Structures are given as C-alpha cells and as structure tokens.
Amino acid sequence: MAPNHLALAIDAGTTGVTALLMDTRGQVVAIGYQEFRQHFPAPGWVEHELSEIWSAVCSAVRQARSHTLGVVSAVGITNQRETVCFWDPETLGQVRPAIVWQDRRTAEYCSELAAAGLQSSITAASGLRLDPYFTASKLAWIARNEPHVWAGITSGQIMIGTVDTYLVARLSRGVDHITDATNASRTMLYDLHHRDWSPWLCETFGVPVSVLPRVGASYGALSQCEPSVLDGIDAPITAIIGDQQGALFGHGAVNPGGTKCTYGTGSFLLQHTGQQPVVNDQGLLTTIALAHPDGTTDYALEGSVFVTGAAVQWLRDGLGIIDDAAEIGSLAASVPDSAGVVFVPALTGLGAPDWDPSARGTILGITRSTTAAHIARATLDAITMQVCDVVDLMRAASGISLDELHVDGGPTSNTLLMHLQADALGAMVTRSAHPQTTALGAALLAGLGAGWWQSPREAVHQLPGGQQFPCRNADARWRATERGRWRAAVERSKGWDT
C-alpha cells in the first residue's frame, strides 16, 4: 500500500508551538501543541530562550505524529516575526536570548532616528515605520550595548536571523542560513521595491548585509530536514512564511481585497493589495504577502494591534477577576454593555494607527457601580475598537470597501466578541472553520511547494467555509458615538511613560 503523504506545518508562535499534519486532500489529520516560557528581564523587555522554543517544536511534532500514521513528505514553517535570534553556527545553541517583537527597549533609539528626520525615508524603502517592534533597532541595540556579541556577529562566529531562520538552521543541521521575503520584509532592513536587503537601511542601522540570511521565495524547494534532527523526519522544507501572512493564505485571501484579522496576543490585520506595494504614512505598514518562486510578489497592507488577547490574560493574571481566559465571554455577557467604562489596553504602547510606545493602559468611566463584568465587557469592546481603527485606515489607503472580515485565533471562539466585532465594523465577520488557520496556511503552502497543487488558488480551494456573523446593528449614529468615545479615551492614554 502506498504511504499516506503528509505536510507538516510548524507554527512557532509567541507563546507556544503548534504542529499540524495535513494530507494531500487538504484535510487536517493531527495537531500537537506545546507552550514555552516568556522572560521579562527588565520593564518593557521580552525575551525567549531558543532551547525552549526548540524543545516545544520537538514536543509538538511528536504529539501530532503520535496521533496518525503517514510519511511527512513536506515541511512548512510559519513563525512569530520580527523576533531576532542569536546562535552558534557549530553547536546551533543559543548565544544570548532572542529579543521578542513585543520588546520595547529600543524606543529611545527609534526616537533618535525619527528626530534625525529619517522616518519618511525608512518608510519609503521598507514600508515600515520607526518602532521598537521591528528587528533592525534590536540589532542596533546589541551593537551599542553588547559589543562582545556584536563582534561575534560581524566576524561570523554568531549567526543571526528571525525565528524561521533559526528553525531552518536546526532542521538542516546548520546547512542553510535562509529566510523568506515575508519575514525579511518585517526586519526594516529589506527594500520592498528591489526585493532584497537594502544597503542603505543596513548602513542606517549599522548592520552588515553579509551577516543576514539569504532571502528566498515563500514556497518551493527551500531546504532539507536532516533526518537525525527531528523525530526521523527526512523531508524537504517547502514553505517559509511569517505567521500573519500564513494566516492570510489560510483564509484563502490570495486575491486583492481579501482581508483577515488574527486575534492572539495581539491582533494583526492584513489586506491583500495585489502585486504593487501601497506605501501608507498614516499608521499602516506595507508588507509582502507572498513571494512566488517565479519572482513575482504579492503585497499587503498591515495594521498591528499589540494587545488584545494579552489584555484578557491581564484580567486573569494581573487583576484576578477571571480564573480562565475562556470565562471572559460569560462574564462580559452578564451585563448589557460596559456602562460607560472604556479600557484602552496600551499595556505595551499603541500600534496602528497611533504608534505611541509611551502610551499606557487606561480605564476610564469607572463609578461606584462599576463591576468586574463591566471591565470584562469593556475589554471585549476595546478589542473590537482597535480592529475598527485599523480597518478605517485600510479602507482609506487601498480604496477597497470592506464588506467581510475573515477572522481566526483563540479569542474568536468567543461568540459575543464576534457579534460585537460585526456590529462595531458594520460588516460581515467570517470565522475560520479551522482554529489553527496560521498553521493550516503553512501546511497548504508546503503542499503547494511540494507540487501537490499547481497554483495558490488551487491550494486554497481545499479550504472549508467558515461561520458568518452578520452586523446586527445598522444604526450608524450609535456606531459613530461609540467610536468617538473610544478615540477620546485613546488620546488620554498617550504619552504617559515619559
């Protein structure tokens, strides 16, 4: 009997790793998951241990493979973006902890560059805006503050790259030092228009082009797993894609206008804009949606909300008003509305459209009658309002009227949140039929890269339909009032950390 061929997707996220196995019909046959720790060595700093990420990869893959028979014949990697890793090229062990995309230690440095008048030039080249979020400033911080590490990097004794690059190095046992264009476009060192590392951006941040990984397509014959490394898997790596772009593909958004929002630690909205970059200076980012093996490139607009699911975690871990994140739905539904309470969850600053790293979390409208339920409801309202802010920018920048928002991520299991989001947007919200949309997108892309399908459209044709949540409140005046109150609260949260 012929073996059952499977695509393995490794989704190395911010808080854990998902391993998903998919067959040649596009059906998910098994999933494994393993969390890893978050490290906070100083206020505003966030780091990961590479050994813990790799251990989570191994555990998640073993879990998934224990639930099914079959031969892994293609591997796809999707990953938290912007996070920068440092490892020894011989041992592949960590040299120093990874600096995570959430880390804010470079806020002052970014302000220096902005004060020097470099913002517009950097945005024109990279599609990004100066913010600690991106990789380049993290590397500049290493050069300034850890000269011994920087010396190892510039001499080739220490390898650097985003999480995908590190995982390929581990899986290939150090043979390949590569990334794909979706991840490269998030570093602030990559030129969107020339589709390669930018000598000017690299010079601006003091990063030699020679230390960076080779940039390739998002699918095709990219690398090869060494069978002794990961559970005996002897298969080509046929897909590499940043997690948000992986989710866009996992929603089937391969045509201009397709828009998705992934709710997780933060919320990330991407809108496919076609094969020409739309550079926006009003708070959106321009990024690569997919790099094809023939050299053509799909672009997207992206809006990043730093704290959404993390706000629910804060209610659980910081305030203790819920014992489990899943409880927020029933608690919030126990009141008809927030009774005027507005929560701006700027716990790590504000992303689009405000981009204020000095903003801090703010709760307004509290009275003696305010309860935990009102704060829970205000938290869900805040998640929806932050998404609305980004959608408004996308409508203006792309000229595309948004009639449907595709959504995925753990918080979308909250039906109240889905209804609130549709009402706040005044548009249809469609929840993915599969909760692991990012990993599913990477698996489909791996199958495409392995030749299972002939085009991206054929690959995403395997996807099932999702559950739809129509807008239930057509009152535009209500919507405008709620949005106005939200924006007033956002303004009060800005500039707090001086």
Backbone hydrogen bonds, N-H to C=O, Kabsch-Sander energy under -0.5 kcal/mol:
donor,donor_aa,acceptor,acceptor_aa,energy
5,H,3,P,-0.9
6,L,71,V,-2.7
7,A,22,M,-3.0
8,L,74,A,-2.9
9,A,7,A,-0.6
9,A,20,L,-3.0
10,I,8,L,-0.5
10,I,76,G,-2.9
11,D,9,A,-0.7
11,D,18,T,-3.3
12,A,10,I,-0.9
12,A,78,T,-2.6
13,G,11,D,-1.2
13,G,16,G,-2.0
17,V,34,Q,-2.8
18,T,11,D,-2.4
19,A,32,G,-2.8
20,L,9,A,-2.4
21,L,30,A,-2.8
22,M,7,A,-2.2
23,D,27,Q,-2.5
24,T,5,H,-0.6
26,G,23,D,-2.0
29,V,21,L,-2.9
30,A,21,L,-1.3
32,G,19,A,-2.6
34,Q,17,V,-2.1
36,F,15,T,-2.1
39,H,47,E,-2.0
45,W,42,A,-2.5
47,E,39,H,-2.9
48,H,98,A,-1.6
50,L,48,H,-0.6
52,E,49,E,-0.6
53,I,49,E,-1.8
54,W,50,L,-2.7
55,S,51,S,-2.2
56,A,52,E,-1.9
57,V,53,I,-2.1
58,C,54,W,-2.5
59,S,55,S,-2.4
60,A,56,A,-2.7
61,V,57,V,-2.4
62,R,58,C,-2.2
63,Q,59,S,-2.4
64,A,60,A,-2.3
65,R,61,V,-2.6
66,S,62,R,-1.7
67,H,64,A,-1.3
68,T,65,R,-1.0
71,V,4,N,-2.5
72,V,70,G,-0.5
73,S,6,L,-2.6
73,S,71,V,-0.7
74,A,6,L,-1.0
75,V,236,P,-1.9
76,G,8,L,-3.1
77,I,239,A,-2.4
78,T,10,I,-2.7
79,N,241,I,-0.8
80,Q,12,A,-2.6
83,T,81,R,-1.0
84,V,99,I,-2.0
85,C,161,G,-3.2
86,F,96,R,-0.5
87,W,159,M,-2.1
88,D,93,G,-2.8
92,L,88,D,-2.3
95,V,86,F,-2.0
95,V,96,R,-0.5
96,R,86,F,-0.7
98,A,48,H,-2.5
99,I,84,V,-1.8
100,V,46,V,-2.3
100,V,98,A,-0.6
103,D,100,V,-2.1
104,R,44,G,-3.3
107,A,104,R,-1.6
110,C,106,T,-2.4
111,S,107,A,-2.0
112,E,108,E,-1.9
113,L,109,Y,-1.9
114,A,110,C,-2.2
115,A,111,S,-2.6
116,A,112,E,-1.3
117,G,114,A,-1.8
118,L,113,L,-1.9
122,I,118,L,-2.5
123,T,119,Q,-2.6
124,A,120,S,-2.3
125,A,121,S,-1.7
126,S,122,I,-2.9
127,G,123,T,-2.3
134,F,131,D,-1.5
135,T,186,R,-0.9
136,A,187,T,-2.3
138,K,134,F,-0.7
138,K,135,T,-0.7
139,L,135,T,-1.7
140,A,136,A,-2.1
141,W,137,S,-1.9
142,I,138,K,-1.7
143,A,139,L,-2.1
144,R,140,A,-1.8
145,N,141,W,-2.7
146,E,142,I,-2.8
149,V,146,E,-0.8
150,W,146,E,-2.3
151,A,147,P,-2.5
152,G,148,H,-1.3
153,I,149,V,-1.9
154,T,150,W,-2.7
155,S,151,A,-1.5
156,G,153,I,-1.1
157,Q,152,G,-1.8
158,I,152,G,-1.8
159,M,87,W,-3.2
160,I,211,V,-0.6
161,G,85,C,-1.3
163,V,80,Q,-0.5
166,Y,162,T,-2.0
167,L,163,V,-2.5
168,V,164,D,-2.4
169,A,165,T,-2.1
170,R,166,Y,-2.3
171,L,167,L,-3.0
172,S,168,V,-2.6
173,R,170,R,-1.0
174,G,169,A,-3.5
175,V,172,S,-0.9
179,T,214,R,-2.4
181,A,216,G,-1.5
184,A,180,D,-2.5
185,S,181,A,-2.1
186,R,183,N,-1.7
187,T,184,A,-1.7
189,L,184,A,-0.5
191,D,196,D,-3.0
192,L,125,A,-2.3
192,L,190,Y,-0.7
195,R,191,D,-1.7
196,D,191,D,-0.9
198,S,189,L,-2.8
202,C,198,S,-2.7
203,E,199,P,-2.1
204,T,200,W,-2.5
205,F,201,L,-2.1
206,G,202,C,-0.6
206,G,203,E,-0.5
207,V,202,C,-2.8
211,V,208,P,-1.5
212,L,209,V,-1.6
214,R,177,H,-2.2
216,G,179,T,-2.1
218,S,291,A,-2.9
219,Y,291,A,-0.6
220,G,238,T,-1.9
222,L,220,G,-1.2
222,L,237,I,-1.9
223,S,237,I,-1.4
225,C,235,A,-2.7
226,E,171,L,-3.3
229,V,226,E,-2.4
230,L,226,E,-0.7
232,G,227,P,-0.7
233,I,230,L,-2.4
235,A,233,I,-0.5
237,I,223,S,-2.2
238,T,75,V,-2.1
238,T,236,P,-0.8
239,A,75,V,-1.1
240,I,218,S,-2.1
241,I,77,I,-2.2
243,D,79,N,-2.6
246,G,242,G,-2.5
247,A,243,D,-2.0
248,L,244,Q,-1.9
249,F,245,Q,-2.1
250,G,246,G,-2.2
251,H,247,A,-1.1
251,H,248,L,-0.6
252,G,249,F,-1.8
253,A,248,L,-2.0
254,V,252,G,-1.9
257,G,272,H,-3.4
258,G,255,N,-1.9
260,K,270,L,-2.4
261,C,406,H,-2.7
262,T,268,F,-2.2
263,Y,261,C,-0.6
263,Y,408,D,-2.9
264,G,262,T,-0.6
264,G,266,G,-3.0
267,S,305,V,-2.4
268,F,262,T,-1.9
269,L,303,G,-2.5
270,L,260,K,-2.0
271,Q,301,L,-2.4
272,H,258,G,-2.7
273,T,299,Y,-2.4
274,G,299,Y,-0.7
279,V,277,P,-0.7
285,L,302,E,-3.0
286,T,127,G,-2.7
287,T,285,L,-0.5
287,T,300,A,-2.8
289,A,287,T,-0.5
289,A,298,D,-2.4
290,L,298,D,-1.6
292,H,290,L,-0.6
292,H,296,T,-2.6
295,G,292,H,-1.9
298,D,290,L,-3.0
299,Y,274,G,-3.4
300,A,287,T,-2.6
301,L,271,Q,-2.3
302,E,285,L,-2.8
303,G,269,L,-2.2
305,V,267,S,-3.3
305,V,303,G,-0.5
306,F,304,S,-0.6
308,T,265,T,-2.3
308,T,306,F,-0.5
309,G,264,G,-1.9
310,A,265,T,-1.9
311,A,308,T,-1.1
312,V,308,T,-1.1
313,Q,309,G,-2.1
314,W,310,A,-1.9
315,L,311,A,-1.8
316,R,312,V,-1.7
317,D,313,Q,-3.8
318,G,314,W,-2.1
319,L,314,W,-2.0
320,G,315,L,-0.8
321,I,315,L,-1.9
322,I,315,L,-0.7
327,E,324,D,-2.0
328,I,325,A,-1.5
329,G,326,A,-0.7
331,L,327,E,-2.2
332,A,328,I,-2.8
333,A,329,G,-2.0
334,S,330,S,-0.6
334,S,331,L,-0.9
335,V,332,A,-1.2
341,V,338,S,-1.6
342,V,364,L,-2.3
344,V,342,V,-0.5
344,V,362,T,-3.4
346,A,344,V,-2.0
347,L,345,P,-1.9
348,T,349,G,-0.7
349,G,346,A,-1.2
350,L,356,D,-2.1
352,A,304,S,-1.7
354,D,351,G,-1.1
355,W,351,G,-3.3
356,D,350,L,-0.9
359,A,356,D,-1.4
360,R,493,S,-1.8
361,G,346,A,-0.5
362,T,344,V,-2.1
364,L,342,V,-3.0
370,T,367,T,-1.5
375,I,371,T,-1.7
376,A,372,A,-2.4
377,R,373,A,-2.6
378,A,374,H,-2.6
379,T,375,I,-1.7
380,L,376,A,-1.8
381,D,377,R,-2.5
382,A,378,A,-2.2
383,I,379,T,-1.8
384,T,380,L,-2.0
385,M,381,D,-2.5
386,Q,382,A,-2.3
387,V,383,I,-1.5
388,C,384,T,-2.1
389,D,385,M,-2.2
390,V,386,Q,-1.4
391,V,387,V,-2.5
392,D,388,C,-2.5
393,L,389,D,-1.4
394,M,390,V,-2.3
395,R,391,V,-2.6
396,A,392,D,-1.8
397,A,393,L,-2.6
398,S,394,M,-2.6
399,G,395,R,-1.3
401,S,399,G,-0.5
402,L,400,I,-0.5
403,D,401,S,-0.8
405,L,428,M,-2.6
406,H,259,T,-2.3
406,H,404,E,-0.5
407,V,430,T,-2.7
408,D,261,C,-1.7
409,G,435,P,-0.5
412,T,409,G,-1.7
413,S,410,G,-1.9
414,N,411,P,-1.8
415,T,413,S,-1.0
418,M,414,N,-1.7
419,H,415,T,-2.2
420,L,416,L,-2.8
421,Q,417,L,-2.5
422,A,418,M,-2.2
423,D,419,H,-2.3
424,A,420,L,-2.5
425,L,421,Q,-2.2
426,G,422,A,-2.3
427,A,422,A,-1.2
428,M,403,D,-1.9
429,V,469,F,-2.1
430,T,405,L,-2.7
431,R,429,V,-0.6
431,R,467,Q,-3.4
432,S,407,V,-2.5
437,T,435,P,-0.9
440,L,436,Q,-2.5
441,G,437,T,-2.5
442,A,438,T,-2.0
443,A,439,A,-2.3
444,L,440,L,-2.7
445,L,441,G,-2.3
446,A,442,A,-2.2
447,G,443,A,-2.4
448,L,444,L,-2.3
449,G,445,L,-2.7
450,A,446,A,-1.5
451,G,448,L,-1.5
452,W,447,G,-2.8
459,A,455,S,-2.0
460,V,456,P,-2.5
461,H,457,R,-0.9
462,Q,459,A,-1.5
463,L,460,V,-1.7
467,Q,431,R,-1.6
469,F,429,V,-3.1
474,A,472,R,-0.5
476,A,474,A,-1.1
479,R,475,D,-1.8
480,A,476,A,-2.4
481,T,477,R,-2.2
482,E,478,W,-2.5
483,R,479,R,-2.4
484,G,480,A,-2.2
485,R,481,T,-2.2
486,W,482,E,-2.1
487,R,483,R,-2.6
488,A,484,G,-1.9
489,A,485,R,-1.8
490,V,486,W,-2.2
491,E,487,R,-2.1
492,R,488,A,-1.2
493,S,489,A,-0.9
493,S,490,V,-1.1
494,K,490,V,-0.7
494,K,491,E,-0.7
496,W,493,S,-0.8
497,D,358,S,-3.0
498,T,496,W,-1.2
